[in-house]
Amino acid sequence: AVNLQKLGVKEVRTVGILGQDMSGDQLDALLQAQGVRTEFFVKATAPWQTPMYAKPMLSGKEMSRMDFGAFNEISPALIDELIARLESALAGVDVVVINQQLPQGLFSEVLIERINAVIAAHPEVLF
């Protein structure tokens, strides 16, 4: 999102799910500081964790990474809220970039079907 902003995209909007945790709060704040619109994020309650990883350092040596939120399971209610936020974010946009970097979590078969329905309903938007 920040890279798109830096490349001069007129307006960048993020849609996704953040946990109500320090990582989610920090990501939201950092994106806003760069001029990215974040009001379309869903703030999920526990046990949802904002996906992130950390690489601890020990005596100047990088240790194995620690992943957080990599095994979230999306509920039907979260799918409904996420799709509603996506549909709200579509007003006036030309392009939507869909990015999935986790081995599991967000993209269940149901969510993929729901996203495909949104895509079909908005032929004017490049997905």
ZICORLIN-V89700 format. One line per field, one symbol per residue. phi: phi as a letter, one per 40 degrees, with the letter a starting at -180 (. if undefined). psi: psi as a letter, one per 30 degrees, with the letter a starting at -180 (. if undefined). burial: b if it has 9 or more other C-alpha atoms within 8 Angstrom, else e. Layout:
phi = ???
psi = ???
burial = ???
This chain:
phi = .ccccccgddabbbbibbccadcccccdccccccgccbcccccccdccbccabbbcbbfgbccccbbbgcbcbccdcccdccccccccccdgcbbbbbbbbccahcccdcccccccccdccbccbcb
psi = eeeeeffgkekkkkkakklileeeeeeeeeeefggkkgfgkkjklkgkkkkllkjlkjhgkklklkkkgfgkkkleeeeeeeeeeeeeffjglekkkkkjfkflceileeeeeeeeeeeefiffkj.
burial = beebbeeeeeebbbbebbbbeebbbeebeebbeeebbbebbbebeeebbbbbeebeeeeeeeeeeebbbbebebeeebbebbbebbbebeeeeeeeeeeeeeebbbbbeebbebbeebbeeeeebee
